[in-house]
Amino acid sequence: MAAHDPADKVRIKRGECFIDPSVNPFHGEVSLNEDRDVKGDWRVEYFDDDGGCYVTIFAGPAAERRARDYFASLKSGHLRIQREPFPQ
């Protein structure tokens, strides 16, 4: 879905994403974006194979820097992305 609001366009442009190779590409996107509703809060989000969503929210002083550091650690593999195993 394309952003029409100029503020949303700027917010989306500042974000980042990568595909986690440990899961299928459909569920593998890990994203970093400023929160749509709370300016200054940042979110790192990803999904598991059954559609469960994992969200980490950074708020307060240096929220963007801390979120970007966390995102970079996930992307580089220094932190492992945790997903619940699909129930058997």
TORGUNU-71936 format. One record per residue (C-alpha): x, y, z; residue number from 1. Coordinates in Angstrom, 3 decimals. Layout:
BEGIN
{xx=X	yy=Y	zz=Z	num=NUM} .
...
This chain:
BEGIN
{xx=0.000	yy=0.000	zz=0.000	num=1} .
{xx=1.483	yy=3.321	zz=-1.064	num=2} .
{xx=1.702	yy=6.172	zz=1.410	num=3} .
{xx=-0.131	yy=9.307	zz=0.315	num=4} .
{xx=0.488	yy=11.504	zz=3.353	num=5} .
{xx=3.826	yy=13.350	zz=2.962	num=6} .
{xx=4.689	yy=12.642	zz=6.624	num=7} .
{xx=4.110	yy=8.909	zz=6.059	num=8} .
{xx=6.336	yy=8.988	zz=2.983	num=9} .
{xx=9.156	yy=10.530	zz=5.029	num=10} .
{xx=8.606	yy=8.040	zz=7.884	num=11} .
{xx=8.691	yy=5.058	zz=5.523	num=12} .
{xx=11.754	yy=6.355	zz=3.683	num=13} .
{xx=13.675	yy=6.525	zz=6.996	num=14} .
{xx=12.909	yy=2.875	zz=7.729	num=15} .
{xx=14.848	yy=-0.227	zz=6.749	num=16} .
{xx=14.164	yy=-3.895	zz=6.190	num=17} .
{xx=15.934	yy=-7.123	zz=5.360	num=18} .
{xx=14.882	yy=-10.713	zz=4.655	num=19} .
{xx=15.879	yy=-13.247	zz=7.305	num=20} .
{xx=17.173	yy=-16.280	zz=5.357	num=21} .
{xx=16.226	yy=-18.713	zz=8.143	num=22} .
{xx=12.530	yy=-18.657	zz=7.110	num=23} .
{xx=10.645	yy=-18.417	zz=3.845	num=24} .
{xx=10.778	yy=-14.991	zz=2.153	num=25} .
{xx=7.051	yy=-14.393	zz=2.705	num=26} .
{xx=7.544	yy=-14.426	zz=6.487	num=27} .
{xx=11.205	yy=-13.397	zz=6.523	num=28} .
{xx=10.961	yy=-9.612	zz=6.427	num=29} .
{xx=12.405	yy=-7.818	zz=9.451	num=30} .
{xx=11.558	yy=-4.124	zz=9.473	num=31} .
{xx=12.596	yy=-0.981	zz=11.310	num=32} .
{xx=10.284	yy=2.045	zz=11.253	num=33} .
{xx=9.311	yy=5.029	zz=13.300	num=34} .
{xx=5.968	yy=4.391	zz=14.969	num=35} .
{xx=3.041	yy=5.726	zz=12.960	num=36} .
{xx=1.131	yy=6.977	zz=16.002	num=37} .
{xx=3.788	yy=7.993	zz=18.536	num=38} .
{xx=6.375	yy=10.273	zz=16.972	num=39} .
{xx=9.840	yy=9.507	zz=18.270	num=40} .
{xx=9.109	yy=5.851	zz=19.113	num=41} .
{xx=10.743	yy=3.236	zz=16.866	num=42} .
{xx=9.635	yy=-0.340	zz=16.112	num=43} .
{xx=11.447	yy=-3.465	zz=14.974	num=44} .
{xx=8.978	yy=-6.087	zz=13.701	num=45} .
{xx=8.998	yy=-9.569	zz=12.187	num=46} .
{xx=6.652	yy=-12.539	zz=11.833	num=47} .
{xx=6.817	yy=-16.280	zz=12.310	num=48} .
{xx=5.488	yy=-18.923	zz=9.915	num=49} .
{xx=1.989	yy=-18.975	zz=11.411	num=50} .
{xx=1.546	yy=-15.186	zz=11.291	num=51} .
{xx=2.560	yy=-14.363	zz=14.862	num=52} .
{xx=4.051	yy=-10.873	zz=15.048	num=53} .
{xx=7.067	yy=-9.946	zz=17.158	num=54} .
{xx=7.393	yy=-6.230	zz=17.925	num=55} .
{xx=10.086	yy=-4.451	zz=19.904	num=56} .
{xx=9.343	yy=-0.802	zz=20.650	num=57} .
{xx=12.014	yy=1.722	zz=21.566	num=58} .
{xx=10.900	yy=4.894	zz=23.338	num=59} .
{xx=12.554	yy=7.718	zz=25.185	num=60} .
{xx=16.010	yy=9.205	zz=24.790	num=61} .
{xx=17.923	yy=7.971	zz=21.734	num=62} .
{xx=15.068	yy=5.641	zz=20.723	num=63} .
{xx=16.018	yy=5.757	zz=17.040	num=64} .
{xx=19.701	yy=5.008	zz=17.703	num=65} .
{xx=18.846	yy=2.123	zz=20.033	num=66} .
{xx=16.338	yy=0.675	zz=17.544	num=67} .
{xx=18.854	yy=0.953	zz=14.707	num=68} .
{xx=21.541	yy=-0.733	zz=16.839	num=69} .
{xx=19.148	yy=-3.588	zz=17.663	num=70} .
{xx=18.091	yy=-3.914	zz=14.011	num=71} .
{xx=21.734	yy=-3.939	zz=12.869	num=72} .
{xx=22.534	yy=-6.668	zz=15.420	num=73} .
{xx=19.672	yy=-8.812	zz=14.078	num=74} .
{xx=20.695	yy=-8.168	zz=10.483	num=75} .
{xx=24.354	yy=-9.028	zz=11.093	num=76} .
{xx=23.517	yy=-12.142	zz=13.090	num=77} .
{xx=25.084	yy=-10.871	zz=16.318	num=78} .
{xx=21.620	yy=-11.319	zz=17.850	num=79} .
{xx=19.531	yy=-14.301	zz=16.836	num=80} .
{xx=15.976	yy=-13.729	zz=15.686	num=81} .
{xx=13.716	yy=-15.694	zz=18.027	num=82} .
{xx=10.631	yy=-17.357	zz=16.576	num=83} .
{xx=8.330	yy=-19.824	zz=18.252	num=84} .
{xx=8.425	yy=-23.221	zz=16.576	num=85} .
{xx=5.317	yy=-24.069	zz=14.582	num=86} .
{xx=3.109	yy=-26.425	zz=16.689	num=87} .
{xx=3.132	yy=-30.049	zz=15.549	num=88} .
